[in-house]
Amino acid sequence: MLRLEDFLRMCVEKQGSDVHFKTDAGKIYLRIHGDLELVEGVETYSNEQFTKALYVLLNDHQIERFQKELELDFALEIEGVARFRGNAYQQRGYVQAAFRVIPYEIQSMEELHLPEACYDFIDRPRGLVLVTGPAGSGKSTTLAAMIDRINRQQPLHIVTVEDPIEFVHADAKALINQRELDVDTNSFANALKYVLRQDPDVILVGEMRDLETIHLAITAAETGHLVFGTLHTVDAIQTVDRIVDVFPTFQQQQIRMQLSVNLVGVLSQTLVKRSDNRGRIAAFETLVATSAVRNLVRENKTYQIGSMIQTGARQKMHTLDQSLARLVEQGLVRHDEARSRAKDPGEFDRLVALAQGKSAHSKDKAHHSGDSSDDDGDTQDKSKAKGVRGQPFRPAFKKESY
């Protein structure tokens, strides 16, 4: 029988992202490019065998906690292969687990095709940057790339609070400390409460789960730090509303004020299958906190932010549908796949048609420009007869009848 580590290694070799052990059915699944695939032709685990194999990967404290709470988040490393984020849980009395692959190598911002606005976000001295999206949309990968860029280029102190630690950063130009929940700190709120005494410049909050964590993250941004955080929201408007709605009614106007002052930007993303079947690529919605956007947040007019993003290309903003249409235009994603992820399929179709129309027009224009070169001699003769173009009636020029 293969060990758990062998199935994790198999997932990495097949360029998968997740492994699922389902002991009640005796099945093992790999998620490859977004789709679950059953692993066939291998001997699987009984509940007792799987529990024993899982406990080999955990320490005594983790085993005790799992037996008590029946839930456990943990990190695992197979040397020379990859790191993994694991979650053990119980289902109908059976112990099961899911593992997410976390590569050793941190991809660069250029390799991930992150929006231009992200380069501005990481250069800001203070404020709140939010990376959002559904589970499994690549938020951790995006944040790791941004933190890695800061680490390599700026002499700063970076502190991360994660559950568990996923991408491991080595000190480069910056000093970086990574703290793991239940190992290095008891809660996100506790870590954020004391991080201000640790002389940080940049703070990463792995997940803004509750009122206290969100409030402390906004406070950290307000006290002059650049704070990165994640939320499971699907777009910029929902992100702002979610933060405000977490707080009781009497406190919401104060939070709107704080958020309007400290928000730097929101990056919402989703993953789409590539047309060449070489994995998935991210599509983004980007909100930059301009003065107009800050006013809308402060005045509780977030419903107008959508139109602000649509027309904000000059400020490096764009909607998810615009990003998807661009990926289709570049040939990176199939039309039907992108359309299935669009917020407004009708608007997405309009944007694709517009891009195709521009492309056809530019080709047609290039074709005719070649023909027009043959008429240069005639044009020169006409210019001699009529004088300076656009000035046929100037003095010393004979007026013609029209």
DAJOKA-V834651 format. One record per backbone hydrogen bond with DSSP energy under -0.5 kcal/mol. CO is the residue of the C=O (numbers start at 1). NH is the residue of the N-H. If there is no record, write none. Layout:
co/nh
CO/NH
CO/NH
//
This chain:
co/nh
3/6
3/7
4/8
5/9
6/10
7/11
8/12
9/13
10/14
11/16
12/15
15/33
17/101
18/31
19/99
20/22
20/29
21/23
21/97
22/26
22/27
27/22
28/39
29/20
30/32
30/37
31/17
31/18
31/33
32/35
35/32
37/30
38/40
46/50
47/51
48/52
49/53
50/54
51/55
52/56
53/57
54/57
54/58
55/58
59/63
60/64
61/65
62/66
63/67
64/68
65/69
66/70
70/90
72/88
74/86
76/84
77/79
78/81
78/82
82/78
83/102
84/76
84/86
85/100
86/74
87/98
88/72
89/96
91/94
94/91
96/89
97/21
98/87
99/19
100/85
102/83
105/107
108/112
109/114
110/113
115/118
115/119
116/119
116/120
117/120
117/121
118/122
120/123
121/124
127/227
128/264
128/265
129/229
130/132
130/267
131/231
132/269
134/137
138/142
139/143
140/144
141/145
142/146
143/147
144/148
145/149
146/150
147/151
148/152
149/153
150/154
151/173
151/174
154/156
156/158
156/175
157/201
157/202
158/177
159/204
160/179
161/206
162/181
164/163
167/169
174/172
174/176
175/158
177/160
177/179
179/162
180/183
180/184
180/185
185/182
187/191
188/192
189/193
190/194
191/195
192/196
194/197
195/198
195/200
201/226
202/159
203/205
203/228
204/161
204/206
205/230
207/209
210/214
211/215
212/216
213/217
214/218
215/219
216/220
217/221
218/222
219/223
220/225
221/224
225/127
225/227
226/203
227/129
228/205
229/131
230/208
231/133
231/233
235/239
236/240
237/241
238/242
239/243
240/244
241/245
242/246
244/247
248/251
248/252
249/252
249/253
251/255
252/256
253/257
254/258
255/259
256/260
257/261
258/262
259/263
262/128
264/289
265/130
266/268
266/287
267/132
268/285
270/283
272/281
274/277
279/274
281/272
283/270
285/268
285/287
286/318
287/266
288/290
290/294
291/295
292/296
293/297
294/298
295/299
296/301
297/300
301/304
302/305
304/308
305/309
306/310
307/311
309/312
312/315
312/317
313/316
318/286
319/323
320/324
321/325
322/326
323/327
324/328
325/329
326/330
327/332
327/333
328/331
332/275
334/338
335/339
336/340
337/341
338/341
338/342
339/342
344/348
345/349
346/350
347/351
348/352
349/353
350/354
351/355
352/356
353/357
354/358
355/359
356/360
357/361
358/362
359/363
360/364
361/365
362/366
363/367
364/368
365/369
366/370
367/370
367/371
368/372
369/373
370/373
371/374
372/375
373/376
375/379
376/380
377/381
378/382
379/383
380/384
381/385
382/386
383/387
388/391
391/394
394/397
//
